[in-house]
Amino acid sequence: MTRAFLAVLAIAWITIFLPALLRAGRKSPLSTAERFTRRMALMAPKSTRGRWVVVPESSARLARVSYRRSRQARKRLFIGLLLAAVASGFAALLGAGAMWEVHLAVDASLALYVVLLIETKRRSEEQQRKVTRLQHPDSVPANELRQAAE
């Protein structure tokens, strides 16, 4: 029995690793420059030709994108909880007594999430009132910089 199991295991390993070994033998190793070019081509826009430079995105844009994604995720979660509350309410009206417990649990989750959203909004508004953003030196006109230095 043990030998049969080991034979099946060996066959499984061979079927998994043999194709990879054959592919590795056919392809010659890439030089560092070729590997770099291949990886950069994966990141480059498909519509451009010629030389290109990959530049990190601005932090302001990344913050806006992150805020937009988190807001969409919060909206989807709220709508999902709302639909679950309505569906569990109808199921509780039509179904057995155990569905009322499920409905109450979904309602409690929805209420807790609404409280969390309100608290998050309150904190965000409070931060906007209290925190003032510093201007980047490049955005301040040169004459204001001279006056501040004097």
C-alpha positions as CSV (number, residue, x, y, z in Angstrom):
1,M,0.0,0.0,0.0
2,T,2.8,2.4,0.9
3,R,4.7,1.7,-2.3
4,A,1.6,2.3,-4.4
5,F,1.0,5.6,-2.6
6,L,4.7,6.6,-3.2
7,A,4.4,5.6,-6.9
8,V,1.3,7.7,-7.3
9,L,3.0,10.6,-5.5
10,A,6.1,10.3,-7.8
11,I,4.0,10.2,-10.9
12,A,2.1,13.4,-9.7
13,W,5.4,15.2,-9.1
14,I,6.8,14.2,-12.5
15,T,3.6,15.4,-14.3
16,I,3.9,18.7,-12.5
17,F,7.6,19.4,-12.7
18,L,8.6,17.8,-16.0
19,P,7.0,20.4,-18.3
20,A,8.6,23.2,-16.3
21,L,12.0,21.5,-16.5
22,L,11.6,21.0,-20.3
23,R,10.7,24.7,-20.8
24,A,13.6,25.9,-18.7
25,G,16.0,23.8,-20.8
26,R,14.7,25.2,-24.1
27,K,15.0,28.9,-23.1
28,S,18.4,30.4,-22.6
29,P,18.8,32.6,-19.5
30,L,18.1,36.3,-20.0
31,S,20.8,38.8,-19.5
32,T,20.1,41.5,-16.9
33,A,19.4,44.1,-19.5
34,E,16.9,41.9,-21.4
35,R,15.1,41.1,-18.1
36,F,14.9,44.8,-17.2
37,T,13.6,45.7,-20.7
38,R,11.0,42.9,-20.5
39,R,9.8,44.0,-17.1
40,M,9.6,47.7,-18.1
41,A,7.6,46.7,-21.2
42,L,5.1,45.1,-18.9
43,M,4.6,48.5,-17.1
44,A,4.7,50.7,-20.2
45,P,1.5,52.0,-21.8
46,K,0.6,49.9,-24.8
47,S,-0.2,52.9,-27.1
48,T,3.2,54.6,-26.9
49,R,6.2,54.0,-29.1
50,G,9.8,54.9,-28.6
51,R,11.4,55.7,-25.3
52,W,9.3,56.0,-22.1
53,V,9.9,56.7,-18.5
54,V,8.0,55.2,-15.6
55,V,7.4,57.9,-13.1
56,P,5.7,57.4,-9.7
57,E,2.3,59.0,-9.4
58,S,1.8,62.1,-7.3
59,S,0.8,61.6,-3.8
60,A,-2.2,63.9,-4.1
61,R,-3.6,61.8,-7.0
62,L,-3.0,58.6,-5.1
63,A,-4.8,60.1,-2.1
64,R,-7.8,61.1,-4.3
65,V,-7.9,57.6,-5.9
66,S,-7.7,55.9,-2.5
67,Y,-10.5,58.2,-1.0
68,R,-12.7,57.5,-4.1
69,R,-12.2,53.7,-3.8
70,S,-12.9,53.6,-0.1
71,R,-16.0,55.7,-0.5
72,Q,-17.3,53.4,-3.2
73,A,-16.5,50.4,-1.0
74,R,-18.4,52.0,1.9
75,K,-21.4,52.7,-0.4
76,R,-21.5,49.1,-1.7
77,L,-21.3,47.8,1.9
78,F,-24.1,50.1,3.0
79,I,-26.4,49.1,0.1
80,G,-25.6,45.5,0.7
81,L,-26.5,45.7,4.3
82,L,-29.7,47.7,3.4
83,L,-30.8,45.0,0.9
84,A,-30.0,42.3,3.4
85,A,-32.1,44.0,6.0
86,V,-35.0,44.3,3.6
87,A,-34.7,40.7,2.4
88,S,-34.3,39.3,5.9
89,G,-37.4,41.3,6.9
90,F,-39.5,39.8,4.1
91,A,-38.1,36.4,4.9
92,A,-39.0,36.8,8.6
93,L,-42.6,37.9,7.7
94,L,-43.1,34.9,5.5
95,G,-40.9,32.3,7.2
96,A,-40.2,30.7,10.5
97,G,-39.4,32.3,13.9
98,A,-35.7,31.9,13.5
99,M,-35.6,34.3,10.7
100,W,-36.6,37.1,13.1
101,E,-33.3,36.6,14.9
102,V,-31.4,36.8,11.6
103,H,-33.4,40.0,10.7
104,L,-32.6,41.6,14.0
105,A,-28.9,40.7,13.7
106,V,-28.8,42.3,10.2
107,D,-30.6,45.3,11.4
108,A,-28.2,45.7,14.3
109,S,-25.3,45.4,11.9
110,L,-26.8,48.1,9.6
111,A,-27.4,50.4,12.6
112,L,-23.8,49.9,13.8
113,Y,-22.4,50.6,10.4
114,V,-24.5,53.8,10.0
115,V,-23.1,55.0,13.4
116,L,-19.6,54.2,12.2
117,L,-20.2,56.2,8.9
118,I,-21.5,59.2,10.9
119,E,-18.6,59.1,13.2
120,T,-16.1,58.8,10.3
121,K,-17.7,61.8,8.6
122,R,-17.7,63.8,11.8
123,R,-14.0,63.2,12.3
124,S,-13.2,64.0,8.7
125,E,-15.0,67.4,9.0
126,E,-13.3,68.1,12.3
127,Q,-9.9,67.4,10.7
128,Q,-10.7,69.7,7.8
129,R,-11.6,72.5,10.3
130,K,-8.4,72.1,12.4
131,V,-5.7,71.2,10.0
132,T,-4.3,73.7,7.5
133,R,-2.3,72.4,4.6
134,L,1.1,73.9,4.0
135,Q,1.8,75.2,0.6
136,H,4.6,73.6,-1.4
137,P,7.5,76.1,-2.0
138,D,7.0,75.8,-5.8
139,S,3.4,77.0,-5.6
140,V,4.3,80.2,-3.6
141,P,5.2,83.2,-5.8
142,A,8.9,84.3,-5.6
143,N,8.0,87.8,-4.3
144,E,6.1,86.3,-1.3
145,L,9.2,84.1,-0.5
146,R,11.4,87.2,-0.5
147,Q,9.0,89.1,1.8
148,A,8.9,86.2,4.2
149,A,12.7,86.0,4.2
150,E,13.1,89.7,5.1
